[in-house]
Amino acid sequence: MTMLAETVLRSWKTLNEVLNDLREDQLKELIFWELDHGKREDIVVRLHQRFNKLAVARERAELLAQIK
């Protein structure tokens, strides 16, 4: 288990404490780790929700930057 996964995916409490501070790359790492090892559907869904929120915000900013 990676140090990040070991710390963050220990419980819902630890996940919720750091979820808003995680970057896209870290979320992707956690999603793939959970799919391979933990296999907890609710955790994967929550990580993916947060990942998508960040990705959409980044993509929108990139699109709008092309207009300016």
Secondary structure, DSSP 8 states (H G I E B T S, - for coil): --HHHHHHTT-HHHHHHHGGG--HHHHHHHHHHIIIII--HHHHHHHHHHHHHHHHHHHHHHHHHHH-
